[in-house]
Amino acid sequence: MKIYVDFDDCLCETARAFSEIAMRMFGKDVPYEKVRFFQLQASFELTDSQYEQMMAEGHKPEVLLSYAETPGASRVLNEWIDQGHEVFIITGRPFSSFEPSRRWLDEHGLERAPLYFLNKYNRDSFIKKTDFNLELEDYYKMHFDYAVEDSPLAFRFFEHLPDLKVLVFDRPWNQEHTLPNENYHRCPDWDTIQDLVGESN
């Protein structure tokens, strides 16, 4: 099987880190559990300037490398790879974060998982025509059996795959979102995700 896996808030606890950054930089006291919007500018009520500063801070190499792993993520991905499944980590991070993102994966035992950058969110620093970037036309030629994703804004990238099973990692910003159809399943943790994928084998 071919499995799409998102990076932030599926493999690592990015929103928890940004909650701490927003508090430290701007005194915005919004605990992770109250991050209601995927768009963090809205969740933390930041000005455009504050949002830019926060994103710059959160994408510094040393900060990216400090993000905690989501419990069970590397174990499950490695078990899938051992079983012969193809795992593709496809992130909407800006391409400028490639080196620390790749290093984070390697340091968490995910050296065998390829990492690709897809311009999901129209980021200004997305650089085209590199080996690790996916142009939309190339992405839409890819096939996946499962996808692990937390962002409702990314669901539109699955519309070309009517049989795709989407495992929605349960996060505060997607809990009020109505899932598009019966192929979408809300999952509280990686054990649940692994069980659902295992049922099809």
Backbone bond lengths (Angstrom), bond angles and torsions (degrees), N, CA, C in turn:
res aa  C-N    CA-C-N  psi(-1)  N-CA   C-N-CA  omega(-1)  CA-C   N-CA-C  phi
1 M - - - 1.455 - - 1.524 110.24 -
2 K 1.309 114.63 155.01 1.458 121.92 176.46 1.525 107.99 -109.37
3 I 1.325 115.62 127.77 1.466 120.52 -173.26 1.523 110.42 -126.81
4 Y 1.326 115.50 122.69 1.473 124.40 175.08 1.527 107.04 -86.75
5 V 1.322 117.01 131.52 1.463 121.22 177.12 1.523 109.02 -131.18
6 D 1.310 116.37 124.52 1.464 121.43 174.49 1.528 108.67 -75.55
7 F 1.326 116.52 156.74 1.465 121.40 -176.45 1.528 111.24 -88.57
8 D 1.340 116.17 -69.55 1.467 120.63 -171.41 1.522 111.70 -69.15
9 D 1.331 114.83 128.99 1.458 123.95 177.77 1.523 113.29 67.25
10 C 1.340 115.82 12.62 1.458 122.05 165.71 1.529 109.11 -119.23
11 L 1.331 115.06 -46.06 1.462 120.59 176.30 1.523 112.63 -96.15
12 C 1.333 117.14 -30.41 1.461 119.88 -178.05 1.523 110.48 -141.50
13 E 1.326 115.10 162.25 1.464 121.85 -171.23 1.535 111.08 -92.05
14 T 1.315 115.23 67.98 1.461 121.25 -175.29 1.518 112.49 -66.71
15 A 1.318 117.82 -46.56 1.463 120.21 -177.02 1.527 111.48 -63.63
16 R 1.323 117.05 -36.27 1.471 119.22 176.41 1.533 109.99 -61.46
17 A 1.326 116.48 -40.22 1.453 120.13 179.26 1.525 111.03 -66.60
18 F 1.331 117.14 -42.76 1.462 119.82 -179.62 1.527 111.43 -67.62
19 S 1.321 117.67 -30.92 1.459 119.94 175.04 1.523 110.39 -60.48
20 E 1.324 116.56 -40.92 1.468 120.87 177.58 1.525 111.14 -69.58
21 I 1.333 116.83 -39.03 1.465 120.78 179.83 1.523 110.49 -64.25
22 A 1.342 117.57 -44.70 1.465 121.29 -179.67 1.521 111.33 -62.34
23 M 1.317 116.54 -36.48 1.462 120.52 178.10 1.529 110.18 -69.27
24 R 1.309 116.24 -45.03 1.467 120.31 -177.37 1.522 112.38 -67.07
25 M 1.333 117.20 -41.17 1.459 120.53 -174.61 1.526 113.26 -83.62
26 F 1.336 116.67 -36.65 1.467 119.64 -170.53 1.527 114.22 -129.87
27 G 1.319 117.74 3.74 1.455 120.49 -179.52 1.520 113.67 68.03
28 K 1.332 117.16 23.75 1.465 121.56 179.63 1.531 108.75 -85.92
29 D 1.323 115.71 107.37 1.465 121.24 -175.22 1.527 109.60 -92.44
30 V 1.325 115.41 82.21 1.464 121.56 179.08 1.524 107.35 -124.66
31 P 1.326 117.79 96.63 1.465 119.91 179.53 1.528 110.97 -60.85
32 Y 1.322 115.11 156.02 1.469 120.71 179.56 1.521 112.13 -48.41
33 E 1.327 117.37 -42.74 1.460 121.38 -175.75 1.517 112.66 -63.84
34 K 1.341 117.52 -16.39 1.462 121.41 -179.22 1.526 112.78 -109.33
35 V 1.321 116.79 15.05 1.468 120.49 175.14 1.531 106.74 -78.68
36 R 1.329 116.15 96.38 1.467 120.72 -169.78 1.515 113.78 -88.03
37 F 1.323 117.71 -16.38 1.458 120.35 -175.79 1.524 110.00 -125.74
38 F 1.326 115.99 140.38 1.461 120.00 174.23 1.524 110.27 -61.68
39 Q 1.333 116.85 -34.74 1.461 120.91 175.17 1.529 108.16 -73.66
40 L 1.313 115.86 104.01 1.462 119.99 -172.36 1.520 112.89 -66.30
41 Q 1.316 118.23 -24.99 1.459 119.80 177.13 1.516 110.22 -59.56
42 A 1.339 115.94 -40.87 1.467 120.04 178.46 1.526 110.90 -72.42
43 S 1.321 117.67 -41.20 1.463 120.49 -178.24 1.519 112.47 -61.80
44 F 1.349 116.38 -38.41 1.459 120.35 -177.30 1.533 112.70 -99.15
45 E 1.334 116.56 1.47 1.474 122.04 179.84 1.527 110.94 52.18
46 L 1.323 115.29 58.54 1.451 121.69 -177.92 1.521 111.42 -102.39
47 T 1.313 116.24 149.60 1.452 120.09 170.18 1.528 108.27 -72.43
48 D 1.334 116.13 168.68 1.467 119.35 178.49 1.527 110.51 -58.45
49 S 1.323 116.15 -42.18 1.464 120.20 -178.89 1.526 111.19 -65.59
50 Q 1.327 117.02 -44.08 1.456 120.61 179.14 1.524 111.01 -62.77
51 Y 1.333 116.48 -40.69 1.460 120.67 179.99 1.536 110.72 -62.47
52 E 1.316 115.96 -43.87 1.468 119.82 178.86 1.530 110.62 -61.91
53 Q 1.339 116.08 -42.03 1.462 119.49 179.26 1.528 111.20 -64.34
54 M 1.325 116.35 -42.16 1.460 120.24 -179.75 1.521 111.34 -64.63
55 M 1.328 116.94 -43.07 1.459 119.88 -179.36 1.530 110.92 -66.26
56 A 1.322 116.26 -37.66 1.467 119.50 176.95 1.523 110.43 -62.52
57 E 1.321 116.71 -43.36 1.459 121.12 178.74 1.532 110.65 -63.51
58 G 1.333 116.16 -46.46 1.465 121.08 -175.92 1.511 114.24 -68.48
59 H 1.357 116.89 -16.41 1.455 120.29 179.91 1.536 113.12 -106.55
60 K 1.335 116.58 9.31 1.456 118.54 171.41 1.524 108.64 -63.49
61 P 1.330 118.23 141.25 1.470 119.82 -177.31 1.518 114.12 -51.71
62 E 1.326 116.66 -45.80 1.459 118.72 -177.02 1.526 112.35 -67.16
63 V 1.334 116.29 -28.37 1.462 119.97 178.17 1.528 110.18 -76.21
64 L 1.327 116.84 -45.06 1.463 120.19 177.15 1.532 111.16 -57.38
65 L 1.312 116.34 -40.13 1.460 120.40 -178.90 1.525 112.70 -69.53
66 S 1.330 117.01 -17.60 1.464 120.68 -177.28 1.525 113.25 -88.32
67 Y 1.335 117.64 -8.57 1.463 119.63 -176.39 1.531 110.40 -63.24
68 A 1.332 115.71 134.69 1.452 120.89 -179.90 1.529 110.82 -72.74
69 E 1.310 115.94 143.96 1.463 120.07 175.79 1.520 110.36 -71.13
70 T 1.312 117.00 139.82 1.454 121.39 170.87 1.523 107.70 -67.20
71 P 1.325 118.53 125.88 1.470 120.55 -173.10 1.525 112.99 -52.87
72 G 1.324 114.84 128.74 1.453 121.66 176.27 1.507 115.80 90.33
73 A 1.336 118.29 -11.23 1.462 120.63 -172.27 1.522 112.77 -60.77
74 S 1.329 117.57 -55.45 1.464 119.35 -175.68 1.527 111.27 -66.84
75 R 1.319 117.45 -34.89 1.461 119.97 178.57 1.528 110.92 -61.42
76 V 1.331 116.70 -47.64 1.460 120.21 -177.54 1.522 110.95 -66.72
77 L 1.335 117.58 -44.61 1.467 119.49 -179.80 1.524 111.23 -61.28
78 N 1.316 117.17 -41.25 1.460 119.49 179.69 1.526 111.69 -67.85
79 E 1.316 117.00 -35.25 1.464 118.97 176.52 1.525 110.41 -66.38
80 W 1.329 117.13 -39.53 1.466 119.40 176.13 1.533 110.77 -60.98
81 I 1.328 116.16 -46.12 1.467 119.87 -179.50 1.524 110.28 -62.59
82 D 1.333 117.43 -40.91 1.461 121.13 177.83 1.529 111.42 -60.94
83 Q 1.329 116.26 -32.12 1.467 121.61 -179.29 1.526 112.41 -81.56
84 G 1.340 116.94 -2.43 1.453 120.81 177.61 1.508 115.30 96.26
85 H 1.337 117.70 4.20 1.458 120.29 177.02 1.529 109.60 -76.39
86 E 1.319 115.98 151.36 1.460 121.44 176.49 1.529 108.80 -98.08
87 V 1.319 115.78 121.10 1.462 122.06 -178.76 1.520 108.64 -109.14
88 F 1.330 116.16 128.58 1.456 122.38 178.60 1.525 107.92 -120.57
89 I 1.323 117.36 117.68 1.465 120.32 174.86 1.525 106.79 -89.56
90 I 1.328 115.62 116.62 1.461 121.66 -175.19 1.522 108.10 -122.54
91 T 1.325 115.83 111.68 1.453 121.24 -171.89 1.518 112.34 -113.90
92 G 1.321 115.27 152.97 1.461 121.65 173.37 1.521 112.21 -96.44
93 R 1.324 116.94 10.08 1.472 119.71 176.27 1.527 109.89 -61.88
94 P 1.337 117.25 153.90 1.468 118.94 173.01 1.508 110.34 -65.51
95 F 1.334 116.43 145.99 1.460 119.98 -175.14 1.519 112.53 -63.42
96 S 1.313 117.69 -21.02 1.464 120.47 176.84 1.520 112.12 -59.80
97 S 1.322 116.96 -17.23 1.469 120.77 -179.75 1.523 112.12 -93.63
98 F 1.331 118.31 11.46 1.466 119.31 -174.40 1.526 112.74 -57.74
99 E 1.330 117.62 -53.20 1.464 119.46 -172.32 1.532 112.68 -60.44
100 P 1.347 120.04 -50.33 1.467 117.69 177.97 1.524 113.14 -67.31
101 S 1.337 117.40 -29.92 1.462 119.37 178.06 1.526 110.31 -66.68
102 R 1.346 115.82 -44.97 1.456 119.98 177.59 1.534 110.50 -62.99
103 R 1.320 115.93 -40.55 1.469 119.36 179.57 1.521 111.04 -65.16
104 W 1.339 117.16 -39.68 1.474 120.37 178.25 1.528 109.93 -58.93
105 L 1.328 116.74 -46.36 1.460 120.26 178.99 1.529 111.06 -60.10
106 D 1.329 116.26 -45.99 1.462 120.20 -178.96 1.523 111.13 -62.07
107 E 1.333 116.54 -41.05 1.455 120.34 -178.73 1.525 112.52 -70.13
108 H 1.336 116.34 -18.53 1.465 120.38 178.09 1.523 111.81 -103.96
109 G 1.340 115.77 22.02 1.453 120.59 172.89 1.510 115.66 77.75
110 L 1.332 116.92 19.62 1.463 120.03 -177.16 1.527 111.47 -111.94
111 E 1.326 115.54 38.99 1.465 120.30 -179.40 1.522 112.61 -60.42
112 R 1.328 117.26 -28.72 1.462 121.10 -175.18 1.524 113.55 -84.07
113 A 1.312 117.73 -7.77 1.465 121.01 -177.14 1.526 109.88 -92.00
114 P 1.331 118.91 119.49 1.467 120.29 177.89 1.526 110.83 -70.20
115 L 1.329 115.26 148.04 1.458 122.49 -178.43 1.521 109.09 -118.62
116 Y 1.332 116.09 127.45 1.457 121.57 178.26 1.523 109.85 -127.49
117 F 1.332 114.06 147.58 1.465 121.20 178.52 1.526 108.52 -107.30
118 L 1.326 115.91 123.57 1.460 122.69 178.24 1.520 107.62 -119.27
119 N 1.312 117.19 130.03 1.465 120.86 -175.82 1.525 110.52 -74.99
120 K 1.336 115.92 71.34 1.460 121.79 -177.06 1.525 112.37 -69.66
121 Y 1.333 116.74 -32.36 1.457 120.32 -167.51 1.523 113.18 -123.14
122 N 1.349 117.32 22.51 1.466 122.16 175.36 1.518 112.70 54.60
123 R 1.318 116.08 48.96 1.457 119.91 -179.79 1.526 110.17 -78.43
124 D 1.344 116.04 137.74 1.462 121.38 -175.93 1.518 112.34 -63.27
125 S 1.326 117.69 -31.03 1.461 120.22 -174.33 1.521 112.39 -91.49
126 F 1.324 116.70 15.81 1.462 119.45 177.77 1.521 108.45 -77.42
127 I 1.336 116.39 119.95 1.462 121.58 -175.77 1.518 108.90 -102.25
128 K 1.305 116.31 125.37 1.457 120.48 -177.12 1.528 111.06 -86.43
129 K 1.329 113.04 166.55 1.471 121.56 173.50 1.528 112.68 62.08
130 T 1.324 116.41 48.86 1.453 120.24 170.55 1.523 107.61 -125.63
131 D 1.325 116.00 163.32 1.456 120.06 -175.09 1.520 113.05 -63.44
132 F 1.316 117.46 -24.03 1.460 120.25 -173.44 1.526 112.85 -107.57
133 N 1.323 116.89 4.97 1.455 120.40 174.13 1.514 109.85 -99.14
134 L 1.313 115.93 143.56 1.454 121.40 173.76 1.517 108.49 -106.49
135 E 1.315 116.91 119.53 1.453 120.06 168.44 1.527 107.25 -70.51
136 L 1.323 117.45 150.78 1.454 119.96 -177.78 1.521 111.98 -57.45
137 E 1.337 116.89 -39.57 1.459 118.76 -177.73 1.534 111.15 -65.55
138 D 1.344 116.74 -31.07 1.463 119.57 176.75 1.526 111.17 -76.64
139 Y 1.324 115.57 -39.51 1.466 119.09 177.71 1.525 110.80 -59.45
140 Y 1.323 116.89 -43.02 1.460 119.55 -176.15 1.525 112.96 -70.26
141 K 1.320 117.91 -8.58 1.464 121.20 173.84 1.529 111.41 -88.42
142 M 1.331 116.38 -10.39 1.461 120.47 -177.56 1.524 110.66 -82.81
143 H 1.327 115.42 151.49 1.464 121.49 177.69 1.521 108.91 -118.73
144 F 1.322 115.61 138.43 1.457 121.36 174.63 1.526 108.72 -132.48
145 D 1.326 115.00 149.05 1.465 120.49 174.49 1.521 111.17 -92.63
146 Y 1.331 115.62 -34.93 1.463 122.24 178.42 1.515 109.78 -134.86
147 A 1.330 115.45 153.74 1.457 121.77 172.56 1.518 108.59 -136.21
148 V 1.323 116.05 138.52 1.464 122.30 174.54 1.529 106.12 -112.73
149 E 1.324 117.05 117.41 1.464 121.51 -172.76 1.524 108.87 -150.21
150 D 1.330 116.63 148.38 1.461 120.56 178.58 1.528 112.90 -111.67
151 S 1.331 117.79 -18.79 1.460 120.81 -170.65 1.524 112.58 -96.20
152 P 1.333 118.20 119.95 1.468 119.86 174.32 1.527 112.54 -59.51
153 L 1.335 117.55 -26.07 1.466 120.20 179.42 1.526 111.93 -68.37
154 A 1.324 116.58 -18.21 1.465 120.23 -179.45 1.524 112.71 -92.09
155 F 1.326 117.74 -9.00 1.460 119.37 -176.12 1.526 112.34 -60.96
156 R 1.328 117.09 -26.96 1.465 119.51 -178.70 1.527 111.73 -64.98
157 F 1.321 116.96 -20.28 1.457 119.94 179.00 1.532 112.59 -78.40
158 F 1.334 116.12 1.12 1.463 120.42 178.76 1.525 112.43 -109.43
159 E 1.319 117.34 -0.95 1.460 120.13 -173.09 1.522 112.92 -65.96
160 H 1.332 117.59 -22.00 1.464 120.15 -179.55 1.523 112.68 -82.42
161 L 1.325 117.03 -1.50 1.468 121.66 -178.40 1.533 109.17 -121.67
162 P 1.312 117.83 83.20 1.469 120.76 -173.10 1.522 114.61 -63.71
163 D 1.336 118.59 -22.69 1.459 121.03 -179.30 1.524 113.32 -97.68
164 L 1.328 117.12 1.34 1.459 121.42 -178.23 1.525 110.64 -64.96
165 K 1.335 115.55 134.51 1.465 121.22 172.37 1.529 107.49 -94.99
166 V 1.332 116.40 120.57 1.461 121.47 -176.78 1.528 108.63 -106.34
167 L 1.313 115.50 119.61 1.459 122.54 179.94 1.526 107.29 -99.70
168 V 1.321 115.02 105.29 1.467 121.80 -173.15 1.526 108.67 -87.81
169 F 1.337 115.66 112.02 1.466 119.12 178.77 1.523 108.18 -68.88
170 D 1.315 115.81 118.70 1.461 121.93 -173.58 1.523 110.54 -66.45
171 R 1.333 115.62 116.44 1.455 122.59 179.32 1.532 108.83 -135.40
172 P 1.343 118.40 157.17 1.472 119.58 -176.61 1.520 113.96 -54.64
173 W 1.342 118.49 -34.27 1.465 121.29 -174.93 1.526 113.37 -80.70
174 N 1.330 117.79 -6.80 1.474 117.19 175.74 1.517 113.38 -115.95
175 Q 1.332 117.54 2.47 1.460 119.65 -173.83 1.524 113.46 -69.37
176 E 1.318 117.10 -26.69 1.462 119.69 179.05 1.524 112.04 -95.17
177 H 1.317 116.76 2.60 1.461 121.27 -177.98 1.525 109.85 -87.13
178 T 1.311 116.60 129.51 1.458 121.23 176.50 1.526 108.82 -76.33
179 L 1.316 116.45 124.84 1.453 120.25 -178.64 1.528 109.95 -70.96
180 P 1.336 117.78 143.36 1.471 121.39 -170.06 1.518 115.55 -61.44
181 N 1.320 118.46 -38.99 1.461 119.76 -177.66 1.523 109.78 -162.33
182 E 1.351 115.46 -175.14 1.462 120.91 -174.50 1.523 113.14 -70.47
183 N 1.323 118.63 -8.97 1.467 121.03 176.31 1.525 112.73 -79.62
184 Y 1.324 116.53 -8.54 1.460 121.46 -179.82 1.528 109.01 -98.54
185 H 1.330 115.85 131.76 1.460 121.05 -178.35 1.529 109.06 -130.14
186 R 1.309 116.37 127.08 1.464 121.14 178.64 1.526 109.27 -79.74
187 C 1.333 116.63 131.38 1.464 121.49 -175.05 1.526 110.45 -127.95
188 P 1.318 118.33 127.86 1.469 120.22 -178.22 1.522 114.09 -80.05
189 D 1.342 118.08 -18.71 1.467 119.42 -174.77 1.524 109.50 -162.74
190 W 1.343 114.42 175.92 1.465 120.10 -177.45 1.522 112.79 -72.25
191 D 1.314 118.18 -26.23 1.463 119.64 176.04 1.527 110.19 -63.16
192 T 1.322 116.65 -42.26 1.468 120.70 178.38 1.521 110.54 -64.55
193 I 1.327 116.34 -43.38 1.465 120.84 178.55 1.522 110.13 -59.28
194 Q 1.322 116.50 -46.10 1.461 120.66 -179.61 1.525 111.27 -62.09
195 D 1.322 116.49 -41.61 1.463 120.12 179.55 1.526 111.39 -62.74
196 L 1.322 117.77 -42.44 1.461 120.93 -178.70 1.515 111.33 -66.23
197 V 1.317 117.31 -40.28 1.467 120.17 177.25 1.523 109.94 -67.84
198 G 1.333 117.02 -38.92 1.456 121.21 -178.67 1.516 113.12 -64.78
199 E 1.346 116.44 -28.10 1.471 119.70 -178.97 1.522 111.69 -64.45
200 S 1.339 117.55 -23.44 1.469 119.51 -176.72 1.525 111.97 -89.72
201 N 1.325 117.68 -6.64 1.482 120.52 -178.27 1.531 110.95 -86.03
